[in-house]
Amino acid sequence: MANEIVDNLINELVAANGMPKYAYNSREFNPDKDTVFYSGPFWDDKEVKAAIKAFLTGRWLVSGEHVARFQRDFCKKFNVGHSHMVNSGSSANLTMITALKKHLGWQDGDEIIVSPVGFPTTIAPIVQNNMKPVFIDIEMYTLNFDLAMIESKITPRTKAIFVSPVLGNPPDMDIIQRICRDNNLVLIGDNCDSLGSKWDGKLITEYYYAWSSSFYPAHHISTGEGGIVCSNDENLINVVRSVSWWGRDCRCVGSANLLACGTCGNRFDKWLDEYDGIIDHKYVFTTIGYNLKPLDLQGAIGMVQLKKFDMLESMRRIYKDQIGGFIDTYIKGARVIKETPNSDPSWFGVPVYCETQELREHLVEYFEENKIQTRSYFAGNLLIHPAYKHLDDYKLYPNSNLALSNVFFLGCSPLYNDKVIDYIQEVCKKWN
């Protein structure tokens, strides 16, 4: 009876509201009225139904059985041993860096090599953990690390190389892995833009000791907000869990309240050295932590999204090639960043490099006037921005500066359909 009520509710919601607003595959595209959004969640009634059922049937709205199942399915899908879901991709990076520092014994002032280009959530957690980001300029033809510069930046205090393939295009993972191995460094990754990207036929995430991903609406799969930290090191993920659960020592899967007895079964088996009596394991805190738990309905949505991942990724690849071809064919002075040799990117967008800043500004204005959304190459060189300028001199990274002034990207969203693609082609044709 309950399932029937939920199903009827779903049908009523879909009938009243239609499909998601941005889903051009589910409705006609009208260029006179509709905006071509660069991205958005690819949801249908299956996600809505999963969320409502999780809301109605779960004892707790926060992390529980649906999150636990999503973590399990995510590990299986992306060939990783352990994972822990949090409330955002930003939180995933924060918990990952915090947990790595504690688990591996890193100290204040230790260094992590990172790109200055992208989104602040790769750099902020390093600073927040009292460590030092050390920057590598990018190659303009790939927008990735200038690999020739990495070893010159390694010092006795370097602990890790933090890779973030912005827009999905991976660097040469073999070279970076070799550098890490030769210098006893940890290789970690922000995979928020590149879920599913491959190097030499292998998922780039398989090269990392630990990595994060995001489920923000613009990303490859979406749970609204949400993020995840993954590793084959179970002990590291236990620390990640602790960091995101107030610093608790308890390692129960999901909420202990899910169990019929209301406990994990060994709550009173934990003693503290400084305390003569028994203390409740559920309330032992071994880490300075946060409350970064996701909602259980996010886990329910995530399980539906995982089933669509291969289809969504395939559509992104097709649309990137098509839209990139339009740019290269019709717009003189602009070129689309191609995949690095030996790679198979899972594209987040269509990155466009313009020969001049003036061309970039005019192109962005032109596409926006025609209701085709564009995005800057995120923050460009973060060292230009007030919050980060004290970390280093932005002038030392000229290619990173060009990423801000001369690069933008268009969407390659699976929300598009043939009419959207035809419209983008028409707009590109009219440029000249």
N, C-alpha and C positions, 0 to 999 in steps of 0.2 A: 504493500500500500504506500509506504514512504517513497519507494523508488518511482511509483506511478505519479505521485504528487510532484516530485522533483522534475520528472520528465515533462509533465504538463506545464510546470512553471517555465521550464526552458523554452518550450514551444511558444508560450505566450510572449516571453521576452524577445525571442527572435522575430516573431510576427510583428510585435510592436515597434522594434528598433531596427530591424533589418540586420544585415551583416555588418561587421566592423567598418567604420567610415572609410578607412584607407584601403580596403581590400578591393582593388580594381579588378582582380580576377573574378570577383563575385558579382560585379555589376558593370554597367556601361561606363566608359570614361568619356567625360564631356570636357574638352579643352577650354571651352568658354567659361566653365564654372569651376572645374576641379583643379586643385593644385597637385602637382607631382611631388609628393613628399619623398625625401631621400630615404626614409626608412619608417618602420613601425611594426607593431606586433602582428604576426600572421596567425590570428586566432579565428576560430569558428565556434559553433555551439558545443563542440567537444570540450574545449577549455572551460567554457562557461559552466557546463554541466559538472565537470570535475571539481571546479572551485566551489560551486554551490553545495555539492554533496559533501565535500570536505568540511565546509562551514556548518552544515546541518548535522552531520553524524559524528564529528570529532568532539572529544571531551574538552580539548584545549585548542585554541586557535593558533598557538605558537608551535614551534618545531615539534613534530610528533611522527606518527607512523607514515604519513605521506612523504614527509621530508626524508625519512630513513629509506623508504623505497626508492625515491628519486636518486639519492646518493648511490644506492646499490646499482640502479639501472645506468646511471651516468658512468660509473666506474667500468661497467661491462661494455658500454658503448665506446668509450675512449681508451680502453685497455690500460687502466691504471688501478693500482691495488686498493687505495683508500681515498676517501673524500669527505669533506665537511661543508655543508651549505650554510651561508650567512645571508644577511639582509641586503647586500649590494656587492657589486664588483669592487668598489672602493674599499669596503670593509674586508673583502677577501684579501686584497693586497696588504691592508693594515695588519690583519691577523697573521698572514703568512710571514711578513717580515718580523713581526713581534715574536712569533713562535720560533722562527729560525734563529733569532738572536739568543733566545733562552735555551733552545734545544742544543745548539752547536757551541754555546759558550762565547758568542761574539761579545765584544766590549764596546763601550762608548768610544767614538772616534775611529772605529774600524770602517773600512771603505767598501762600497758597492759600486761597480762600474755600470753606468746607465746612460741612455740617450737623453739629451736635453729636449728632444722633440716629442710631442705627443700630448698626453693628458697628465695633469698633476698627480694623479694617483699612483704613478710609479715612483715619483720622487718624494712626495710628502711623507709616506711611511718611513723612509730612510731617515729623514730629518726628525720626525716625531720619535724615533727610537734612538736619537742622539748619535747616529752614525753619519758618515760623510758620503754623499753622492759624488762620484768622480765621472766626468762627462767625456763622451766620445762623439765627435762630429759625425754627420751622416754622409753617405754617398747620394748624390742627386739622382742618379739613374735608377736607384733601388729604394731610396729613402730609408735604408737600413744603416747600421753601424758601418763606419769606415774600418773594415777589419784590419787594415794595415796599421791602425793607430792603437789597437787594444793593448798589445804587450808593452808599449811604451808608458802606459798609464798604470801598470801593475806595480805595487809597492809591497813591502812586508806586511802592511795592514790591510791589503785587499783580501776580501773574503768571498766575493761572489760577483758574477756577471749576470745582470738582470736584462733579459731580452724582452722587447715588446714590439712585435711585428705590427706596426700601425697599419690599419686597413687590410691586414691579412697576408701581406707579402713577406715570407720568411727570409732571413739571412742565410748564409752558408752555415748550417748547423754543425757540419763536420769540423770546420775550422774552429768554431767557437768551442765545441766540445774538446778538441785537442788542446786548445789554449788552457781551458779549465783543468784538464787532466795533468798537463805539464807543470802547472803552477799551483796545484792542490787547491783549486777554487771550486765553489759550488755554482752550478748553472741553474738559474731559476727563470721563470717566464711569466709575463702578463699576457694571457691568451684571450683577452676580452674581445679583440678585433679579429682573431684568427682561429677560432674554434674549427677544427677539421683541416687546417692547413697541413701540408705534407712536405717533407724534404727527402729526396731519394726514395720515394715510395713509402715512407714511414711518417706517421703523425709526428709533428715537431714536438708535441708534448712528451713523447717517449724519450726525448733527449734531456728533459729537465729532471732535477732532483725534486723540485716542487714547482707548482704552477697554479695560476688563478684563472678564472673566467667570470664573465658577467652575464646576467640575464635581464639587463635593462631593455626596454621596448625596442631600441634600435639594433640590438645585437642578434646574433645568429639564431638563438632561441630566446624566448622571453617568458619570464614569470611575473612581469610587471616591474618590480625591482627584484634583486637577488644576485647572489654570487656564490662561488665555490672555490675551495682550495683542495688541491689534489697532490698526492705523493704515493710512492710505493713504500715509504717509511711510515709504518703505523704509529710509531711513537711520536713522530712529528705531528701527525694529524691529531693525536691525543692532546698535544699541546695547543694546536690550533683550536680544538674544541674548547679547551679550558679558557683560552684567551677570549673567545666569543661568548662564553657562558660565565661571565663575571670573574673568571679566574678559578672556578671550581676544580677540584681534583677529581670529582666523580666523572666516570667515563661511560655511563649508561648510554645506550643507543636511543636517541630521541629523548623524550621526557620520561623520567622515572614514573610519573603519574599514569603512564599508559598501562603499566602492569597492574594486574588485578589486585595485587597485594598493596599497591601504592608505594612500593619501595623497590630498590634494585637487588635486594636479597642479602647485601653485605654492608648495610648502612652503618652498623655499629661494630664493624671489624677494624676500623681505622683508629689508630692511636697517634698522637703527636708526641715527639720526644720531650717537649717542654711541659707536657701536661700528663699528670699521673692517671687521670681517669679516661674513660671512653668518650670520644667525641663523634658526633654524627658525621659519617662520611659525606653525606649530601651537602654539608656545610663546612667542609674543609677547603680552604682557598690557598693554592700553591703558586698562583700567578697574579700579577696585576692585570686585570682584565676589563672587559666591557660587556654590555648586553647587546649582541649583534645577531640575535636569532631571527630567522625568517618566520613567516607565517606558514602554517601547515598547508593552507590552500595553495601557496606558491609551489610547494612540492607536488601537489596534485596536478597543477597546471604544467609543471615541468615534465612530468611523466608523459603527458599527451604531446608536448612539444618534441620530446626526444624521438617519438615515433615519426615525426615529420622532418627530422633533421636532414636526412639524405636528400629528400625532395627539395627542401628549401635551399640547401647548399648548391645543388645542381642548377637551380634557377638563378641563383646569384652569379655563378660562373658564366652561364649563357648570357645574361644581361650585361655583365661586365664586358664581355667580348664584343657584344653588339654595340653598346653605347661607346665603348672605347674606339671602335672602328669609325663611328660617326665623327668623333673628335679628330682623330688622325686624318680622316679624309677631307673634312670640310673646313676645319679651322686652322689656318696657317699661323705658325708661330706657337702652337700648342701641341703637346704630345702627351700621350697617356703612359704612365709608368707601367712597364711590363713585368711579368713575373721573373724572378731571379732564375737563372739556369738551374736545372735539376730540381725545381720546386713545383708544387701544385697548390697554389694558394686557395684558401677559402675566403673569397673577397668580401670585405665589408663595404667597399665603395669603389668608385672609379677615380683614381688619383690623376690629376691633370697638372702638368708642369708647363708654365707659360714662360716664354723667352724674356718677357719684361713684366715688371710690376704693373705697368699701365694696362697691358693686355689682360692680365689677370683681373684687374679691377673692372675693366669694361665687360669681360666675359661673365663675371659673377653678376654684374648689374643686368646684363642682357638675359641670362637664364632666369633670374628672379623676376624680371619684368614679364617674362613669359610663363610665370608660375611653375617653374622647375626649381625646386629647392637645391641650394648648394650649401656646402659647409667648408669653412677654413680647414687647413690641415691641423685641426684642433688648436692648441695654443701656439703652434710653431715652436720657436725657441723659448722655452719656459724661463730662461735666464733673463729675458727682457722684462718679464712681469714683476710687479712690485714685491710680491711675496717671496720670490726666488732669486732676485737679482743679487742678493748678498752672497750667494753660494759660489759664483764665479763670474768672470767677465764674458758677457754674451758675444763680444767682438771676436773672441777666440774661435768661434764656431760659425764660419761664414755660410756653409751649406745649410746649417740649421736655421740661420736667419732667412735664407732663400725659401725655406719651407713655409715660413710665415708670409713672405711678401709675394711669392711667385707660384704657390701651389694652392689648389682647392680640390674638392672632390664632389662628384655627383653620386646619386644613389644607384644601386643595382638591386633593388629590393625585390624579393619574391612576390610582393604585393602587386607588381606591375602585370600588365597583359600586353598583347600584341598592339592594341591601340595606343597604349602609353608609349611603347617603343617606337611606333611609327611617328607619334607626335614629337618625341625627342629628336628623331632623325630629321623631321621637317624643320624644327627650330634650328638645328645645326646647319642645315642646308642654307637657310636664309641669312646666316651670319655674314656672309660676304655679299 
